[in-house]
Amino acid sequence: MSNNILVINCGSSSIKFAVIDPKREITSVSGLAERLGEEAAQVIVKQNGKKKNLPLPGGDHDQAIATILSHIEGLGLLQDIVAVGHRVVHGGENFSESIVLDEKRLSQLKEISHLAPLHNPVNLLGIETTTKHLPKLPQVAVFDTAFHQTMPQEAFLYAVPFEYYREYGVRRYGFHGTSYRYVSRKAAELIGKAPSECSFLAAHLGNGCSAAAIYEGKSVDTSMGLTPLEGLVMGTRSGDVDPGLHQYLASQLGVSLDEVMNILNKKSGLLGLSGISNDMRTLEDAMLAGDTKATLAIDTFCFKVARYLCGLAASLPYIDALIFTGGIGENGPIIRAKILDHMQVLGFKVDPELNDVQGDKQGRITTEDSTLALRVQTDEELMIAQDTLTLCS
Ligand code: ADP
């Protein structure tokens, strides 16, 4: 019997997809529908290391999913798919684990869309469109927030009037949970312990960046909050600022609160500080060529990651390892070294040779006498496929 799962990650103008056998950890086909709604809309399909572009001028989400499914059918894979797993950004407090969707759950999910207005409505669109095309297959939702539902109150509450938590859901939720669940299990495997016996710090550094403390296989604190804006410096997001900044900027610039939010979400972070790019590779190149603003952006980024990780250590009794993951965490030895240099107080000493490793090799990047830091490759799609298969078999 087939174990193939279709994984769908639906964004506002893009849809990532993959067909994965989670038991054998094999991806038979994957790809991306991008620029949806534009003339340049297209589906890029990846199979056996080769890419194929399927133009879809002006195509919307519905047409993109139809194109993806007909391509999968053409490959003879459609009849083998047993269920669909969807990435859903926000599960609120309703969902602390992945779920099989039915009408009741879908309506519960719609009720919390206001918690993530940029993400959840498009995730729901992905679910509804896929269900329309594949009505007989079970659909599963895997939430970015679910893994962090184990945080204690002292970690998730903001010090604002308590009734705002009860009435409006004002609290820290945390994101990147699917990635943390995956890499913490992988790291446990790498150090030869059960996840339930491990105490980890972790940093998921990609376009969005966050850090977490994971104790006995459960999240006990993380840097993102009510929204994915809180915490670390990110590609275009500011991370933590003084909450008083919003009013100050609105009055200095003469702009609305919406525009301030737009600045903090889209024009800040690495892009805002450097004035060059939100992309770490571009900034590294600029830094190596002597650009002082790129250097400042990178130094600020690294210091804030280290400062957060040291703060998150307050949730742990000891540290088995610090896990680096995400595009920057996995592929940026210069960044990892800079972060670890700020963390000598916790006993971290980078091993320059081990840290320089690229490719598929995962594992230790610190010296023998250091607190352990590991490079671990994340695989959120595989985690979604595993959950989906578990719930549907
Ligand atoms: P997303 O959060 O969108 O999934 P990724 O996890 O792919 O993003 O991370 C994208 C980031 O990873 C970009 O800032 C990119 O520059 C960075 N990155 C990728 N490869 C490298 C590298 N070799 N060195 C430094 N940064 C890298």
Boltz pocket constraint, residues with backbone or C-beta under 6 A from the ligand:
constraints:
  - pocket:
      binder: B
      contacts: [[A, 205], [A, 206], [A, 207], [A, 208], [A, 235], [A, 278], [A, 279], [A, 280], [A, 281], [A, 282], [A, 284], [A, 326], [A, 327], [A, 328], [A, 331], [A, 332], [A, 333]]
      max_distance: 6.0
